[in-house]
Amino acid sequence: MLVSSARDFDQFLEAIHHPDVLEWARQQRPDTKWTVEEVCNVTFYVNKILDHPIGCGVQLPDYIKQNKASSGDSPER
């Protein structure tokens, strides 16, 4: 999923907030004595793909370029 705007990011959040995650966690429990109340943490792994520039030619929006928490090899920074 390409996130290139604030609206795209909102759609991404909606997609991962789907209730199927809770059902999946319920199906993973060892037995019926365990209950799932909530899923509180999620980890996303981003793997670096060498020699393949992802997002090449896409201009980052200002809110991402000006975010102190983001970093990258952009010529604008």
HELIX and SHEET records of a PDB file:
HELIX    1   1 ALA A    6  ILE A   16  1                                  11    
HELIX    2   2 ASP A   20  GLN A   27  1                                   8    
HELIX    3   3 ASP A   62  LYS A   65  1                                   4    
END                                                                             
